[in-house]
Amino acid sequence: MVSVAVKEGDLIEAGDRLLVLEAMKMEVAVAAPCAGRVRDVRVSTNVQVGTGAPLLAIEPLDAGQADVGADRIGFDGLDHAPGQPVDEIRKSVVDELRALMLGYDLTRPP
């Protein structure tokens, strides 16, 4: 974590810079997805954070603001064969969701 630009209780607008992460010697600014109030800051500067770790929590000022206009994720392409075990179906759905959320679509080696 390079820097944290907000503190608990701050009012923010969509697009405001919240924090700056460093990954592989590159800095990446994280912007607010919606207007709201910073409810909880869970990181500090000069601390390593794990993949998928929550960094902060934003409370929308209005319940209608929670929708940031992004496309919904669909799993229409996840077809399965009749009689396929439920565990295999669940695993494929979780793997697809993980790839969508982390921004990559590479398969892991077995």
C-alpha positions, 0 to 999 in steps of 0.5 A: 500500500503506497498511500491512503487518501481517505479516512473513516467518515470522509464524504467522497464522490464517484471517481475520487481517489481512495488509495494507491496500491503498488504491484510489481513496481507499478502504482495503481490508483483506486477510485471510488465507484460511487458517492458515499461515506467512508465507513471503514479503512482497513489498511494503512500505508507501507503495509502489504495487503493480500490478494482479495483483502478488503481495503475499505468500506464505503456506505452509499449516501442513498440506497439508490446510489449503490448501483454504479451502472456496471453490467451484471455478470452472467453465467449463461455460457456455463453449460453442463452435461446432463448428469454432471455431478453438482460439485463439478458444476459448482467448481466451474461456476466458482472458477468463472466467478473468480476469473471475472472478479480478478480480471483474468480468464486464464485456467490454473494448472491441475 
